Amino acid sequence: MKIAVIGPTYPYKGGISHFTTILVKTLRKKSTVNFISWKRQYPAFLYPVGLKDTQSKNPITTDAKFLLDFFNPFSWVKTAMDIKNNHADILIITWVSPIQAPIYFLIGKIIKLSTSTRIIFICHNILPHESTALDKLFTKIAFSQSDIFIVHAAEDKEKLRKILEKNKKIITGFHPIYDVFNSGKNIDIKKIKHTLHLKERVLLFFGYIRPYKGLLYLIQALPEVLKSLPKTTLLVAGEFWSKDKQLYLNTIKNLRLENNIVMVNKYIPNEEVAHYFAVADVVVLPYISATQSGITQIAIAFNKPIISTEVGGLKDISQTDHRLTIKPKNPHDIAQKIIKFYRNPNLYESTPIKRESDTWEEYINLIIQSV
C-alpha cells in the first residue's frame, strides 16, 4: 500500500511535529510513505514562539519533502500533483488549524478529481480553543474533501458531527504513548534536583504555557499545599506562548512563592525531557479546556501519576479507578487532591496504566482498517 502524509516534522517543534514524524516512521515499517512537510507553515501572528527546534541535539526526524508553503498557492498545487504522480492509495492529513483550510481544500479537490485516493484527516484539534464562526466555516470547507476522520477524544467526535455531512466516517482513536524521550540511561535525580533547586516533593507542569492550560490556578493552589507539605516545589518546564508572562510572575510574587516554584522558561530539548519527568512525583494538568494532550502520554511512558481535570480528551486517560481528578479553575480542589496524593503515595504511584493497545503499531492498524 502506498501512503502520502502531509504534516509538520523536524525542524518544526512541538507535539504535532513529533506525532506526525513518529506516525510516518511507524508507517514506513509496512508501507511506502511519501511524506510532505512545510517550507513555511503559519503566519507569524499565529505562532508567537519560535517555530523551529534549534535546541535538540537528538531530533526526532525522518525523510520528508518540504514542498508546502503557506504563502505560495503554486506549492499547494505542486503538492497535490506530487501525491497524484506517486499513486497514493491513502492521503493522511494532520489537521490542526482552520487557517490551513484553503490549502487542504485545494489539495483535496485536485486529488478527488484526478485519483481514487482515499483522504483521511487526523484531527488533533477540531477547532481552536477560542473559535469563531469563520473558523467553523473554514473547517467545514476543508473537511468536505475528506472520506474518513480520526479523532482522539469522544468529545471531539461530537464536535465533528455538528460540522460534517451526515455520511462521513468518524473513528475515535487514541493518542499513542510517547516513549521516544526515555533513552534508558540512568538519570541522576539527586543531581538534577540540586541543580534546579528542587525540594523534597516535586509537582511537574510541562509544555507550552497557555491560558487554557490553567497553570494560574495551580500556582494559586500552592499556598494551601505548602501548609500541609512545606517541602514542595512546583516545577514549570516550558516556554510562554502568550504575552501574559508577567501575570504569572506577579502572582508568584504576591503569593510569596519564589522559593517554591522553579520556572524553566524555554522549549525543552528532546534529550532533556526525561530529566524533568524523572524528578517529578506527579504530573499536574489543571487544564480549563482540552482536546487531548501529548503530555499525558509522555507521563504514562515514564510511569508517572497524573492529576488532571476531566475536560475534553483528558477524560479518556487510561488510568485505574484510583485516578485523581480536579475541578477546572478551582485552586482549593487542586490543593486538596495534591495533598491527598502525597498522603497515599502507594495508592497512586502507579495511577497511569500503560496499555498494550496504546502503541503506534495499533494506531497504524486503526488507520489501515478504516479504509
Stockholm file with secondary structure:
# STOCKHOLM 1.0

chainA/1-371         MKIAVIGPTYPYKGGISHFTTILVKTLRKKSTVNFISWKRQYPAFLYPVGLKDTQSKNPITTDAKFLLDFFNPFSWVKTAMDIKNNHADILIITWVSPIQAPIYFLIGKIIKLSTSTRIIFICHNILPHESTALDKLFTKIAFSQSDIFIVHAAEDKEKLRKILEKNKKIITGFHPIYDVFNSGKNIDIKKIKHTLHLKERVLLFFGYIRPYKGLLYLIQALPEVLKSLPKTTLLVAGEFWSKDKQLYLNTIKNLRLENNIVMVNKYIPNEEVAHYFAVADVVVLPYISATQSGITQIAIAFNKPIISTEVGGLKDISQTDHRLTIKPKNPHDIAQKIIKFYRNPNLYESTPIKRESDTWEEYINLIIQSV
#=GR chainA/1-371 SS CEEEEECCCTTBCSHHHHHHHHHHHHHTTTSEEEEEEEEECSCGGGCCSCSBCCSCSSCCCCCCEEEEETTCHHHHHHHHHHHHHTTCSEEEEEECCGGGHHHHHHHHHHHHHHCCCEEEEEESCSSCTTCCHHHHHHHHHHHTTCSEEEESSHHHHHHHHHHSCTTCEEEECCCCCCCTTCCCCCCCHHHHHHHHTCCSEEEEEESCBCGGGCHHHHHHHHHHHHHHCSSEEEEEESCBCSSCHHHHHHHHHHTTCTTTEEEECSCCCHHHHHHHHHHCSEEEECCSSCSCCHHHHHHHHTTCCEEEECCGGGGGCCBCTTCEEECTTCHHHHHHHHHHHHHSHHHHTTCBCCCGGGSHHHHHHHHHHHC
#=GC SS_cons         CEEEEECCCTTBCSHHHHHHHHHHHHHTTTSEEEEEEEEECSCGGGCCSCSBCCSCSSCCCCCCEEEEETTCHHHHHHHHHHHHHTTCSEEEEEECCGGGHHHHHHHHHHHHHHCCCEEEEEESCSSCTTCCHHHHHHHHHHHTTCSEEEESSHHHHHHHHHHSCTTCEEEECCCCCCCTTCCCCCCCHHHHHHHHTCCSEEEEEESCBCGGGCHHHHHHHHHHHHHHCSSEEEEEESCBCSSCHHHHHHHHHHTTCTTTEEEECSCCCHHHHHHHHHHCSEEEECCSSCSCCHHHHHHHHTTCCEEEECCGGGGGCCBCTTCEEECTTCHHHHHHHHHHHHHSHHHHTTCBCCCGGGSHHHHHHHHHHHC
//
